[in-house]
Amino acid sequence: MIDKDLLHILACPETHQKLAEASAEVLEALNARISAGEVKNVGGEAVTETLEAGLVREDGTIVYPIRDAIPVLLIDEGLSTSASS
């Protein structure tokens, strides 16, 4: 989905870790939590739209959404992959 050259230069805006395309499993788990109303972004806003794609931080803890084929790399838009958040 994301051009490999672009993906190579993208980084987490908070930690500067590398990003990779989120797997189907990560997206499925996150979308299930979104559908259940359990997800808030890092900025504290409730997330109601499921993700078609996302970029996951190297440590696997944050996913940044991709909307209309554009990565949204704003710290507050990050979504925790942990079910406890």
Protein Blocks (a to p, Z undefined) as FASTA:
>chain_A
ZZfklmmmgccfklopacddddfklmmmmmmmmmnopaccfkopacfbdcfbdcddfklp
accddeehiacdbfklpccfbfkZZ
